């Protein structure tokens, strides 16, 4: 096989250029501190870096969502804390009047306080986040969650949905809580069991739920829409009571006494009327013909509760019977305020749990992002001692090759043959 001078020189030149390229590559690695200057230098490593970069991008997106959700939830918690304080003020106002000795002037002053607190309650229910969205409107956050009509009724404009944000892989969290459950459907009475007195009562007794002795029975009655009617009658020298169970409102045309009489007996002043898991206490002495309605599963809006309190404060108290009916209305309002406080505190606890979950997830996300960033650094960063050693070796080899090439290109067989 014959190798011409040109072929020999071309092969030497290609080898020289390859060494020059290697030296240039090492020089760039020294100046940048990275070994992966482009995808062609390490295709496998470049693919890993791209995957890790995408992971970091997704983690950054999740982190931003977590921060937005945290801000929204903290705004909700702050608003509900103010609602709790407001309900405490209402409770204080109602308690100061519900002693049976208040004057008309004191009641009139309490009316003004309650009406002012009602307006504050509506404002808090329409709290907006930093983006102008109404945080208690569910998915309809573009408009006010609540509107007060000309009649004074406060209506809910939102829905029961909650806005969700992704805060981690396959993990989303509610960033809002609907005002429907917080403001509109609070348990009324004691543990959701409400008592009301007939407007025709003439005795001195008002009724309160003293306790729940069987939650399962009360829950079943609630799901069935059952209501109870407690009525008093005179039997000789004794006062008796009778509890009738049915559906619909007792005393109305739609009432159906499906279960008939569920409890009856002689009434002992100061004792509770007990039936179907409910104890009802009579404060004062009922008269024959007096009646009370007991409704499990009752709910009331916070706004209606305040309006009922205002109405109770405005009730006349010129006769003992009127005072008793006003007391019943005030006690009902107090019970509803207590139920509303429990409901709002429960909502705050739910939001607090969500905030804790976000904090935990973001801590994990931060660790994952730091880990991925470190992996990219390990893939891309140059080991300077190794690179410098390789650069020195390659540079020496390049210089030797250049020297050899310069001598070879001046050699020719004819130079040795000529005299």
C-alpha positions, 0 to 999 in steps of 0.5 A: 500500500502506497501512502503519498506525501499529501495523504500523510500530511492530511492525516497528520493535519486531521490529528492536529485539528482534533487535538486543537479542538480538545484543547479548546474544549478544555479551555472553555471548561476552565473558563466556565467551570462546566463540562457540559457546554452543549448537548453534543458534548454529553447527550446522555447528561444533557437529557438528564439535565433537561429532565431535572430542569423541567422538574425544577420548573414544575416545583417552582410552579407548585411553590408559587401556587402554594404561596398564593393559596397561603395568602388566600387562606390567611386572608380567610382566617383573618376575616373569620377571626374578626367574625368570631370577635363580632359574634362575641360582641353580639353574645355580650349584647344579648346576654346583658338584655336576657336577664328579664330586668332590662329597660326599654332604653337599654334594649333600644341601645342594644338594637343600635349595636346589633344593627351596626354589627350586622353591617360589619358582618356583611362587610366581613362576609364580602372580604376580598383577596389581593386580586379583588376576588371575593373569598367566600363566594366559592367559584363565583369570586368575581362578584360579591358573595352576599347582597343585602336586599331592600327588605333587609334579607341578606342573600348568598350569590356564590356557590358551594364550590371551593377554588383549588390550586395544585401545590404538589405532584397530583396534590391540590388544595382548597384555597378558599372556603365557601360562605354558604356553609360558614354564614348561611347554614350554621347549626341553630339552637343547641347542637342543631336542635332549636326550640320556639314558643307559640305566640299564644303562650300565657305562662311564664316559661321559656324553653331551652335544650338542656342536652342531647342524650342520644346523638343517633336518635337526634341525627335520625330525626334530623334526616327524617325532617321530624319535629316535636310538639310539646303541649301542656294541659291541666288534669285536675290539680296537675299540669301534664305534658305531651310530646307529639312527633311528626313531620312539618311544622306543628300547628300548621296545615302541613303537620303530620303527626306520623309517630303520635305521642312519643312522651307524656306525663305529669309535669314537675316544675324545674324538671326536664321534658325528655324524649327521643334523645333530647332534654328540654328545660322549662325556665319558669312555669308553663300554663295549660294550653302553652306549647313549644316546637322542637326541631332537630337539624335546624340551621340559620344564617348568621345574618338572620340570627342577628336580625332575629336578635334585633326583632327580639330586642324590639318585642314589647315587654309590657306584660309578664306573658310578653316578657316571657315570649321576648325572653324565649326569642332572646334565648333562641338568638343566644343559642344560635349565636353559640352555634354560629361561633362553633361553626366559624371556629370549625371553618377556621380549624379547616383553614388552619389544617390546609395551611399546615399541609401547604407548609409541609408540602412546600418544605418537601418541595424546597428539598426536592428542588434543592436536590434537583439543582444539586444534581444538575450542578454535579452533571454540569460542573467541571472537576477543576483539578482533573480538567487542568491536568487534562488541559496541561497534557493536551496542550503539551501533546498539541505543541509536540504535534505542531512541532512534528507537523512543521518538520514533516511538511518540509520533508520530501524523499527527493530532498534526500536524493538530490546532490 
